[in-house]
């Protein structure tokens, strides 16, 4: 089994690491990873703000207002999209058939990957969009702008389904759907909100700067759901925080060994019983953890925090801004 970790950087380069998963014939639960650099391609005329991938394609967006398209099968740059007037803030695929982009111009643009034709331009936001993500079903997309206006779009009809102003401290920078779309999280540097999608019930309302046990919370930059079971989030301290959906008042922490801030976290489950958590820090270090080991090392806030060893580490020597992972 193989997968690809791709990053965007301040150095305007997209960088890919090919990972091969190996198991012992004597112990199927013993997993090791081998990795090598797959590509390093200068892609933009400014730093890269977002990146997304599917089995066929990798796309990146930057402050130069351009979306670059990279063919993952041929490992070849195949062109660009110039549909936005503003920095590209978010890119997301539904399977390998469609891709949506969002930018500072307030627009969401639906693209068909077969020929990269623009199918729909979704207009509602008057402010720069901070983030956007497609629901796992492919039928909905949610976006939030820098004035904390949230919109939910019906992608079947191309119509606005719902809009709301989110009460939060500071900007909301990230939207994250859980594995089945049961929950979604809204993350800012100083505020974390988690809602159940069907009922709109608020599950988590956590503010940075408040005391949780003996540990003071920090500025947060990235988050990822673990199936529908937990949310992992991280920021400037290099620690991982975790909240479980069945006991959202409890906080867990683990030390990763990242010295500067963690810029990206991705949960990746390529096959049943094989789960990884991938982290990337601003100094260019990428780590892959066995999720079971990482989860077992989590400690409740106030307890002594342990450090867990990754099963794979790679130093890209780039200032990482974003990360995506793809099964190959």
ZIGI-V680914 format. One record per helix or strand of 3 or more residues. SS is the DSSP state (hx for helix, st for strand). FROM is the first residue (numbers start at 1). LEN is the number of residues. If there is no record, write none. Layout:
ss->{SS/SS}
from->{FROM/FROM}
len->{LEN/LEN}
This chain:
ss->{st/st/st/st/st/st/st/st/st/st/st/st/st/st/st/st/st/st/st/st/st/st/st/st/st/st/hx/st/st}
from->{2/13/31/48/57/67/76/88/98/107/117/129/140/149/159/174/183/191/202/220/230/239/247/262/274/285/291/312/320}
len->{8/11/12/6/6/5/6/7/6/6/7/6/6/6/7/4/5/6/6/7/6/6/9/10/8/6/7/4/8}
